């Protein structure tokens, strides 16, 4: 049983000054601030039970219940030159309650060269989003069943194949439901959507393994009511709204190859390549049908070097070609990371120097995929970071590590965004 509580006091002041081409002020500055105090409380508990029929067959069952409440009091104030004045047109209070009760059962059976697992999970959800200021309440009550199937077949000592089917639900982040406006500047802002629905995904996967080193996987995922970030333009006000909403569906076909390789006694490499085609569609988006699809290639390689018995180095590089995210297209992104470590004092102490995004190339660039919209967005975060770390192990290497305790509220905690 777990109880988690998150408190976030976020306050931002925006100072907007307007100049002409000569650098002269053309009107009085516009200054405002937004305060977004957020409270999230999560109470969750679960019980799991395993019944072994024999050494080859077992039944796994369990129940889980979670209760989440959030309270967000968004305050917007304008500065009139002497005092801060509350802006009632922007301020709003939003509360959210969610209760999920779930139960599952998995039957696991091993044969001579085949392993089969059948599963079923049921989830009953009750939620209520209340925009107190706007007097708008959104209630939802629904029951879902999620079956699953996994088959693993050993063909020989070096070859095995697998097949799996699963279905799942992904619920929105709590802050994505808040109908508040968060400003990046006067012309770029985001807004939550209390009407946002969870998305449902059904996935199929076929895998092949060779000598437990080379793995090839083919996958297909179809997601209904896919949650996506939509960028909407207002050509009159010259603004860009970042808005969370549901599109009708997303379909993805993929192939992945993973291959570790020992080149020499001191040089090992792990390579992972994925090729996938993803397609978003909706019968009505801004008054017109919408479709957006693209073939994407992703590559990640890690090179590990053992320089001597106490010194190691690691070089990793990744590349991601252009891909689609709902209503926009992201341009290629790539980068290189580097690290070197040295251990001493009988390997109890270690010092490590690392650099992420060594050449400072990871830059987010997107453009619209909606035909009658035209925008380009570029964002460069602080991705090139150098770190020097030192660690020392005071414990005995003969003492077993403490077993990590399962967290019954991990899924709910992952739906809490930082910042907003």
C-alpha positions in Angstrom: 0.0 0.0 0.0 1.4 3.4 -1.0 0.4 7.0 -0.3 2.0 9.7 -2.4 1.6 13.5 -2.2 2.9 16.0 -4.7 3.0 19.8 -4.1 4.1 22.2 -6.8 4.3 25.9 -6.4 5.0 27.3 -9.8 4.9 31.1 -10.5 6.1 32.8 -13.7 6.2 36.6 -14.4 6.1 37.7 -18.1 7.4 41.1 -19.0 6.5 42.1 -22.6 8.1 45.1 -24.2 7.3 46.3 -27.7 9.8 48.1 -30.0 9.9 49.4 -33.6 12.6 48.7 -36.1 14.6 51.6 -34.6 14.6 50.1 -31.1 12.2 52.6 -29.6 9.3 51.6 -27.4 6.0 51.9 -29.2 3.7 51.3 -26.3 3.7 50.6 -22.6 5.1 47.3 -21.4 2.5 44.5 -20.7 3.4 42.7 -17.5 1.5 39.7 -16.0 2.1 36.7 -13.9 0.6 33.2 -13.5 0.6 31.2 -10.4 -0.2 27.5 -10.7 -0.2 25.8 -7.2 -0.9 22.1 -7.7 -1.8 19.4 -5.2 -1.9 15.7 -6.1 -2.7 12.9 -3.7 -2.4 9.3 -4.6 -3.5 6.3 -2.5 -3.0 2.9 -4.0 -2.8 -0.7 -2.8 -2.5 -4.1 -4.4 -2.4 -7.8 -3.5 -0.8 -10.4 -5.7 -1.1 -14.2 -5.3 0.6 -17.1 -7.1 -0.7 -20.6 -7.0 1.6 -23.3 -8.4 -0.3 -26.3 -9.7 3.0 -28.1 -10.3 6.6 -27.3 -11.5 5.3 -26.6 -15.0 2.0 -24.7 -14.4 1.0 -21.8 -12.2 -1.8 -19.3 -11.8 -1.0 -15.6 -11.0 -3.8 -13.4 -9.7 -4.1 -10.0 -8.1 -6.3 -7.0 -7.3 -5.4 -3.3 -7.2 -7.2 -0.2 -6.2 -6.1 3.5 -6.6 -7.7 6.8 -5.6 -6.3 10.1 -7.0 -7.3 13.6 -6.2 -5.8 16.8 -7.7 -6.5 20.5 -6.9 -5.2 23.2 -9.2 -5.9 26.9 -8.4 -4.7 28.8 -11.5 -4.2 32.5 -10.8 -3.5 35.1 -13.5 -2.7 38.7 -12.5 -1.9 41.8 -14.5 0.5 44.6 -13.3 -1.1 48.1 -13.7 2.1 50.0 -12.8 1.6 49.9 -9.1 -0.4 46.8 -8.1 -1.1 43.3 -9.2 -4.8 42.9 -10.3 -6.5 39.5 -10.6 -7.5 38.7 -14.2 -10.9 36.9 -13.7 -11.0 36.0 -17.4 -7.9 33.8 -17.1 -8.0 32.6 -13.5 -9.7 29.2 -12.8 -9.8 26.4 -10.3 -9.9 22.8 -11.4 -10.3 19.6 -9.3 -10.0 16.0 -10.4 -11.0 12.7 -8.8 -10.3 9.3 -10.1 -10.9 5.8 -8.7 -9.7 2.7 -10.5 -10.4 -0.8 -9.3 -8.7 -3.7 -11.2 -8.3 -7.5 -11.1 -6.2 -9.8 -13.2 -5.4 -13.5 -13.7 -2.5 -15.1 -15.7 -2.2 -18.8 -16.4 1.3 -19.9 -17.2 2.1 -23.3 -18.6 5.4 -24.9 -19.7 5.6 -27.8 -22.2 8.6 -29.5 -23.5 9.7 -26.7 -25.8 6.8 -24.4 -25.6 5.7 -21.8 -23.0 2.2 -20.3 -23.1 0.7 -17.6 -20.9 -3.0 -16.5 -21.0 -4.1 -13.4 -19.2 -7.1 -11.2 -18.6 -7.3 -7.9 -16.7 -10.5 -6.0 -15.8 -10.5 -2.3 -14.8 -13.4 -0.3 -13.5 -12.8 3.5 -13.7 -14.8 6.4 -12.2 -13.5 9.9 -12.7 -14.8 13.5 -12.3 -13.2 16.6 -13.6 -14.6 19.9 -12.2 -13.8 23.3 -13.6 -15.1 25.2 -10.6 -14.9 28.7 -12.1 -16.4 27.7 -15.4 -19.0 25.5 -13.7 -18.2 22.6 -16.0 -18.2 19.0 -14.7 -17.0 16.0 -16.8 -17.9 12.6 -15.3 -16.8 9.2 -16.7 -17.6 5.7 -15.6 -16.4 2.7 -17.7 -15.4 -0.9 -17.4 -12.7 -2.4 -19.7 -11.4 -5.9 -20.3 -7.8 -6.4 -21.5 -6.9 -9.9 -22.7 -3.3 -11.0 -23.4 -1.6 -14.0 -24.9 2.1 -14.9 -25.1 3.7 -18.0 -26.8 7.4 -18.9 -26.7 8.6 -21.7 -28.9 12.1 -23.2 -28.8 13.0 -24.6 -32.2 16.5 -25.8 -31.3 19.4 -24.9 -29.0 20.1 -21.7 -30.9 16.8 -20.7 -32.3 13.5 -19.6 -30.7 10.4 -17.7 -31.8 7.7 -15.9 -29.9 4.3 -14.4 -30.5 2.4 -12.1 -28.2 -0.9 -10.1 -28.2 -1.8 -7.5 -25.6 -4.2 -4.7 -25.0 -3.8 -1.8 -22.7 -5.2 1.6 -21.7 -3.2 4.8 -21.3 -4.8 7.6 -19.3 -4.0 11.3 -19.7 -1.6 13.1 -17.4 -3.5 14.8 -14.6 -2.3 18.3 -15.7 -3.3 17.7 -19.3 -6.9 17.7 -18.2 -6.6 21.2 -16.7 -8.4 23.8 -18.9 -5.7 26.4 -18.0 -3.6 28.5 -20.4 0.2 28.3 -19.9 2.2 31.0 -21.8 5.6 30.6 -23.4 5.1 34.2 -24.7 2.2 36.3 -25.9 2.1 34.4 -29.1 2.8 30.8 -28.0 0.8 29.1 -25.3 -0.6 25.7 -24.3 -4.0 24.7 -22.9 -5.3 21.6 -21.1 -8.4 19.7 -22.2 -10.8 18.4 -19.6 -12.6 16.4 -22.4 -9.4 14.4 -23.1 -10.2 10.7 -23.1 -7.9 7.7 -22.5 -6.4 5.9 -25.5 -6.7 2.1 -26.1 -3.9 0.2 -27.8 -3.9 -3.4 -29.2 -0.5 -4.8 -30.2 0.8 -7.9 -32.0 4.4 -8.9 -31.9 6.4 -11.7 -33.6 10.0 -12.2 -32.5 12.9 -14.4 -33.5 16.0 -15.0 -31.4 19.4 -16.5 -32.4 21.8 -17.8 -29.7 20.2 -15.3 -27.3 22.3 -12.6 -28.9 20.5 -11.5 -32.1 16.9 -10.6 -31.8 14.5 -9.6 -34.7 11.0 -8.3 -33.8 8.1 -7.5 -36.1 5.3 -5.5 -34.5 1.9 -3.9 -35.1 0.1 -1.5 -32.8 -3.3 0.1 -33.4 -4.3 2.8 -31.0 -7.9 4.1 -30.7 -8.6 7.7 -29.5 -4.8 8.4 -29.6 -3.8 11.3 -27.3 -1.7 13.8 -29.3 -0.3 17.3 -28.9 -1.9 19.5 -31.6 -0.5 22.8 -32.7 -3.2 25.2 -33.8 -2.6 28.6 -35.5 -4.7 31.7 -35.3 -3.9 33.8 -38.4 -5.7 36.8 -37.1 -4.0 37.0 -33.6 -0.8 35.5 -35.0 -0.7 33.0 -32.1 0.2 29.3 -31.8 -1.9 27.1 -29.4 -0.4 23.8 -28.1 -3.5 21.7 -27.3 -3.9 18.1 -26.2 -6.7 16.2 -27.9 -7.8 12.8 -29.2 -7.4 11.8 -32.8 -9.4 8.8 -34.1 -6.5 6.4 -34.5 -2.8 5.6 -34.9 -1.4 2.5 -36.7 2.2 1.6 -36.5 4.1 -1.3 -38.3 7.7 -1.8 -37.1 10.7 -4.0 -37.4 13.5 -4.0 -34.9 17.0 -5.7 -35.0 19.2 -5.9 -31.9 22.7 -7.3 -32.0 25.5 -7.2 -29.4 28.9 -8.1 -30.7 32.3 -8.7 -29.2 34.8 -7.4 -31.7 37.9 -8.0 -29.7 38.7 -8.9 -26.1 38.7 -5.2 -25.2 36.0 -3.8 -27.6 32.3 -4.7 -27.5 29.4 -3.1 -29.3 25.6 -3.2 -29.1 23.6 -2.1 -32.0 19.8 -1.5 -32.2 18.0 -0.5 -35.4 14.3 0.1 -35.9 12.3 0.8 -39.0 8.7 1.8 -38.6 5.7 3.4 -40.4 3.3 5.3 -38.3 0.0 6.8 -39.5 -2.4 9.2 -37.7 -6.0 9.7 -38.9 -9.1 11.5 -37.9 -12.4 12.0 -39.8 -12.7 15.6 -38.6 -9.9 17.9 -37.5 -10.6 21.6 -37.8 -13.5 20.9 -40.2 -11.7 18.5 -42.6 -10.5 14.9 -42.7 -6.9 14.4 -41.5 -4.2 11.8 -42.3 -0.5 12.0 -41.5 1.9 9.1 -42.1 5.7 8.6 -42.5 8.4 6.0 -42.6 11.0 6.5 -39.9 14.4 4.9 -39.2 16.1 4.9 -35.8 19.6 3.7 -35.0 21.5 3.4 -31.7 25.0 2.1 -31.3 27.0 1.7 -28.1 30.8 1.1 -28.2 32.4 -0.2 -25.0 36.2 -0.2 -24.6 38.1 -1.9 -21.7 41.3 0.0 -21.6 42.7 -1.9 -18.7 41.6 -3.7 -15.6 40.5 -0.4 -13.9 39.6 1.9 -16.8 36.7 1.8 -19.3 35.3 4.1 -22.0 32.0 4.2 -23.7 30.9 5.9 -26.9 27.3 6.0 -28.0 25.6 7.6 -31.0 22.0 7.7 -32.1 20.1 8.9 -35.1 16.4 9.4 -35.7 15.1 10.3 -39.1 12.0 12.6 -39.7 8.9 11.3 -38.0 5.2 12.2 -37.4 3.6 13.1 -34.1 -0.1 13.7 -34.6 -0.5 17.0 -36.5 3.2 17.8 -37.0 6.3 16.4 -38.5 9.6 16.4 -36.6 12.9 16.8 -38.5 15.8 14.3 -38.0 17.7 14.5 -34.6 21.0 12.9 -33.7 23.8 13.1 -31.1 26.9 11.5 -29.6 27.6 10.8 -25.9 31.0 9.9 -24.4 32.1 8.7 -21.0 35.3 7.4 -19.4 35.6 5.9 -15.9 38.5 4.8 -13.6 38.2 2.6 -10.6 40.7 2.3 -7.7 41.0 1.3 -4.0 40.2 -2.3 -4.9 37.3 -1.1 -7.1 35.5 0.4 -4.2 36.1 3.9 -5.5 35.4 5.3 -9.0 35.7 8.5 -10.9 33.8 9.2 -14.1 33.9 12.0 -16.7 31.0 12.0 -19.2 29.6 14.3 -21.9 26.1 14.1 -23.2 25.4 15.5 -26.8 29.1 16.1 -27.2 28.7 18.1 -30.4 25.5 19.9 -29.3 23.4 18.7 -32.2 20.2 17.6 -30.5 17.7 20.2 -31.6 13.9 19.9 -31.9 12.5 21.2 -35.1 8.9 20.6 -36.2 6.5 21.8 -38.9 2.8 21.5 -39.5 1.3 18.4 -41.2 -2.1 20.1 -41.6 -2.3 21.4 -45.2 -3.8 24.8 -44.6 -1.5 25.6 -41.6 2.1 26.9 -42.0 4.4 27.1 -39.0 8.0 26.1 -38.1 9.0 25.6 -34.5 12.6 25.2 -33.3 13.7 24.4 -29.7 17.2 23.9 -28.3 17.4 22.6 -24.8 20.5 22.3 -22.7 21.5 19.0 -24.0 25.3 19.3 -24.0 26.3 18.6 -20.4 29.6 17.6 -18.9 29.7 15.7 -15.6 32.4 14.6 -13.3 31.3 12.1 -10.6 33.0 10.3 -7.8 31.6 7.3 -5.9 32.8 5.2 -3.1 31.4 1.9 -1.8 31.7 1.6 2.0 29.8 -1.7 2.2 31.0 -5.2 1.9 30.8 -6.9 -1.5 29.7 -10.1 0.2 26.4 -8.5 1.6 23.4 -9.0 -0.6 21.7 -5.8 -1.9 18.3 -5.0 -0.4 15.5 -6.3 -2.5 13.6 -3.5 -4.2 10.0 -3.2 -2.9 7.3 -3.1 -5.6 5.5 0.2 -5.8 1.7 -0.1 -6.1 1.3 3.6 -7.3 4.1 3.7 -9.9 1.6 4.0 -12.8 -0.3 6.9 -11.2 2.9 8.7 -10.2 4.1 8.6 -13.8 1.0 10.7 -14.7 2.2 13.6 -12.6 4.0 16.2 -14.8 6.7 18.4 -13.5 6.6 22.1 -14.1 2.9 22.4 -14.9 
